[in-house]
Amino acid sequence: MGRLSSKEGASRLTPLQQRILGFIVERSTMGGGHAYCTKREIAEFMNCSAKSVDRAIVRLRSEGVIESHPRFNESGGQEGNSYRVAASE
């Protein structure tokens, strides 16, 4: 799979992937360009399983649509991820 352009990307993404992308876009406008959340929070908002969210995020990342980075608390435990829409080339 190659990187998706923005036009072809929207048409090749599943409805759930499109909804998750929209969620990340909306959250990132409130979070200074990053959406800070867990997959479980996304799943609850989307009314689907965390596994479905995980598969969708893996696809969005592999297609170069989003970037994600883990977030850790002071004791080193992972709290969630920081998601953002990848810069277009």
PyRosetta script that sets phi, psi and omega in degrees:
from pyrosetta import init, pose_from_sequence

init()
pose = pose_from_sequence("MGRLSSKEGASRLTPLQQRILGFIVERSTMGGGHAYCTKREIAEFMNCSAKSVDRAIVRLRSEGVIESHPRFNESGGQEGNSYRVAASE")
pose.set_psi(1, 130.8)
pose.set_omega(1, 176.5)
pose.set_phi(2, -95.9)
pose.set_psi(2, 176.3)
pose.set_omega(2, 178.1)
pose.set_phi(3, -68.7)
pose.set_psi(3, 145.3)
pose.set_omega(3, 179.3)
pose.set_phi(4, -92.7)
pose.set_psi(4, 136.5)
pose.set_omega(4, 168.9)
pose.set_phi(5, -75.7)
pose.set_psi(5, 163.3)
pose.set_omega(5, -176.6)
pose.set_phi(6, -62.0)
pose.set_psi(6, -36.4)
pose.set_omega(6, -179.7)
pose.set_phi(7, -69.7)
pose.set_psi(7, -51.8)
pose.set_omega(7, -178.0)
pose.set_phi(8, -72.6)
pose.set_psi(8, -27.1)
pose.set_omega(8, -179.6)
pose.set_phi(9, -61.1)
pose.set_psi(9, -45.7)
pose.set_omega(9, -178.3)
pose.set_phi(10, -63.1)
pose.set_psi(10, -34.8)
pose.set_omega(10, -178.1)
pose.set_phi(11, -81.2)
pose.set_psi(11, -23.0)
pose.set_omega(11, -178.1)
pose.set_phi(12, -94.0)
pose.set_psi(12, -10.8)
pose.set_omega(12, 179.1)
pose.set_phi(13, -82.2)
pose.set_psi(13, 147.3)
pose.set_omega(13, 175.5)
pose.set_phi(14, -70.9)
pose.set_psi(14, 163.5)
pose.set_omega(14, 177.6)
pose.set_phi(15, -56.5)
pose.set_psi(15, -40.5)
pose.set_omega(15, 179.1)
pose.set_phi(16, -65.6)
pose.set_psi(16, -42.1)
pose.set_omega(16, 177.9)
pose.set_phi(17, -61.8)
pose.set_psi(17, -40.1)
pose.set_omega(17, 177.7)
pose.set_phi(18, -64.3)
pose.set_psi(18, -41.4)
pose.set_omega(18, 179.3)
pose.set_phi(19, -65.7)
pose.set_psi(19, -41.2)
pose.set_omega(19, 178.7)
pose.set_phi(20, -65.5)
pose.set_psi(20, -41.3)
pose.set_omega(20, 176.7)
pose.set_phi(21, -60.2)
pose.set_psi(21, -43.7)
pose.set_omega(21, 177.4)
pose.set_phi(22, -62.0)
pose.set_psi(22, -39.8)
pose.set_omega(22, 177.4)
pose.set_phi(23, -61.4)
pose.set_psi(23, -44.9)
pose.set_omega(23, 179.7)
pose.set_phi(24, -64.3)
pose.set_psi(24, -42.6)
pose.set_omega(24, 178.0)
pose.set_phi(25, -60.4)
pose.set_psi(25, -47.6)
pose.set_omega(25, -178.5)
pose.set_phi(26, -63.4)
pose.set_psi(26, -46.8)
pose.set_omega(26, -179.7)
pose.set_phi(27, -65.9)
pose.set_psi(27, -35.0)
pose.set_omega(27, -177.2)
pose.set_phi(28, -71.6)
pose.set_psi(28, -25.3)
pose.set_omega(28, 176.1)
pose.set_phi(29, -70.7)
pose.set_psi(29, -26.5)
pose.set_omega(29, 178.0)
pose.set_phi(30, -87.3)
pose.set_psi(30, -18.8)
pose.set_omega(30, -174.1)
pose.set_phi(31, -111.8)
pose.set_psi(31, 28.3)
pose.set_omega(31, 176.7)
pose.set_phi(32, 67.0)
pose.set_psi(32, 33.8)
pose.set_omega(32, 178.1)
pose.set_phi(33, 98.9)
pose.set_psi(33, -6.1)
pose.set_omega(33, 179.0)
pose.set_phi(34, -127.9)
pose.set_psi(34, 142.2)
pose.set_omega(34, 173.3)
pose.set_phi(35, -101.7)
pose.set_psi(35, 117.1)
pose.set_omega(35, -178.8)
pose.set_phi(36, -100.8)
pose.set_psi(36, 109.6)
pose.set_omega(36, -178.5)
pose.set_phi(37, -164.7)
pose.set_psi(37, 169.5)
pose.set_omega(37, 175.2)
pose.set_phi(38, -101.7)
pose.set_psi(38, 162.2)
pose.set_omega(38, 176.5)
pose.set_phi(39, -63.9)
pose.set_psi(39, -33.8)
pose.set_omega(39, 178.4)
pose.set_phi(40, -63.9)
pose.set_psi(40, -41.2)
pose.set_omega(40, 177.8)
pose.set_phi(41, -63.1)
pose.set_psi(41, -41.9)
pose.set_omega(41, 177.8)
pose.set_phi(42, -63.0)
pose.set_psi(42, -44.2)
pose.set_omega(42, -179.1)
pose.set_phi(43, -60.7)
pose.set_psi(43, -42.9)
pose.set_omega(43, 179.2)
pose.set_phi(44, -63.9)
pose.set_psi(44, -41.8)
pose.set_omega(44, 179.5)
pose.set_phi(45, -65.6)
pose.set_psi(45, -39.2)
pose.set_omega(45, -177.9)
pose.set_phi(46, -83.9)
pose.set_psi(46, -8.3)
pose.set_omega(46, -177.2)
pose.set_phi(47, 58.1)
pose.set_psi(47, 50.3)
pose.set_omega(47, 177.7)
pose.set_phi(48, -144.8)
pose.set_psi(48, -179.8)
pose.set_omega(48, -178.1)
pose.set_phi(49, -80.4)
pose.set_psi(49, 154.9)
pose.set_omega(49, 176.5)
pose.set_phi(50, -63.5)
pose.set_psi(50, -31.4)
pose.set_omega(50, 178.7)
pose.set_phi(51, -65.7)
pose.set_psi(51, -39.4)
pose.set_omega(51, 177.2)
pose.set_phi(52, -63.9)
pose.set_psi(52, -40.4)
pose.set_omega(52, 177.1)
pose.set_phi(53, -64.2)
pose.set_psi(53, -43.4)
pose.set_omega(53, 179.1)
pose.set_phi(54, -58.3)
pose.set_psi(54, -47.3)
pose.set_omega(54, 179.3)
pose.set_phi(55, -61.7)
pose.set_psi(55, -41.9)
pose.set_omega(55, -179.8)
pose.set_phi(56, -64.9)
pose.set_psi(56, -42.3)
pose.set_omega(56, -179.8)
pose.set_phi(57, -67.1)
pose.set_psi(57, -39.3)
pose.set_omega(57, 175.9)
pose.set_phi(58, -58.3)
pose.set_psi(58, -43.5)
pose.set_omega(58, 179.8)
pose.set_phi(59, -66.2)
pose.set_psi(59, -45.7)
pose.set_omega(59, -179.7)
pose.set_phi(60, -61.5)
pose.set_psi(60, -39.1)
pose.set_omega(60, 177.4)
pose.set_phi(61, -68.5)
pose.set_psi(61, -44.9)
pose.set_omega(61, -177.4)
pose.set_phi(62, -66.1)
pose.set_psi(62, -27.8)
pose.set_omega(62, 178.4)
pose.set_phi(63, -85.2)
pose.set_psi(63, -3.8)
pose.set_omega(63, 178.6)
pose.set_phi(64, 78.5)
pose.set_psi(64, 17.3)
pose.set_omega(64, -178.2)
pose.set_phi(65, -81.1)
pose.set_psi(65, -39.4)
pose.set_omega(65, 178.8)
pose.set_phi(66, -129.0)
pose.set_psi(66, 163.1)
pose.set_omega(66, 171.6)
pose.set_phi(67, -122.8)
pose.set_psi(67, 147.2)
pose.set_omega(67, 176.6)
pose.set_phi(68, -137.9)
pose.set_psi(68, 148.4)
pose.set_omega(68, 179.4)
pose.set_phi(69, -139.9)
pose.set_psi(69, 135.7)
pose.set_omega(69, 179.3)
pose.set_phi(70, -67.9)
pose.set_psi(70, 148.7)
pose.set_omega(70, 174.8)
pose.set_phi(71, -115.9)
pose.set_psi(71, 137.9)
pose.set_omega(71, -177.4)
pose.set_phi(72, -122.1)
pose.set_psi(72, 149.7)
pose.set_omega(72, 175.5)
pose.set_phi(73, -86.5)
pose.set_psi(73, -179.8)
pose.set_omega(73, -175.2)
pose.set_phi(74, -62.1)
pose.set_psi(74, -28.5)
pose.set_omega(74, -179.5)
pose.set_phi(75, -89.8)
pose.set_psi(75, 3.2)
pose.set_omega(75, 175.2)
pose.set_phi(76, 96.2)
pose.set_psi(76, -1.7)
pose.set_omega(76, 178.2)
pose.set_phi(77, -79.6)
pose.set_psi(77, 142.9)
pose.set_omega(77, -179.9)
pose.set_phi(78, -75.9)
pose.set_psi(78, 129.9)
pose.set_omega(78, -179.5)
pose.set_phi(79, -98.2)
pose.set_psi(79, -19.7)
pose.set_omega(79, -175.1)
pose.set_phi(80, 157.1)
pose.set_psi(80, -155.9)
pose.set_omega(80, -179.0)
pose.set_phi(81, -131.3)
pose.set_psi(81, 160.9)
pose.set_omega(81, 170.9)
pose.set_phi(82, -108.6)
pose.set_psi(82, 120.1)
pose.set_omega(82, -179.7)
pose.set_phi(83, -111.8)
pose.set_psi(83, 146.3)
pose.set_omega(83, 172.1)
pose.set_phi(84, -152.6)
pose.set_psi(84, 154.1)
pose.set_omega(84, 176.7)
pose.set_phi(85, -70.4)
pose.set_psi(85, 131.6)
pose.set_omega(85, -178.5)
pose.set_phi(86, -68.2)
pose.set_psi(86, 144.4)
pose.set_omega(86, 177.8)
pose.set_phi(87, -66.1)
pose.set_psi(87, 134.7)
pose.set_omega(87, 178.5)
pose.set_phi(88, -78.7)
pose.set_psi(88, 147.1)
pose.set_omega(88, -177.8)
pose.set_phi(89, -93.0)
pose.dump_pdb("model.pdb")
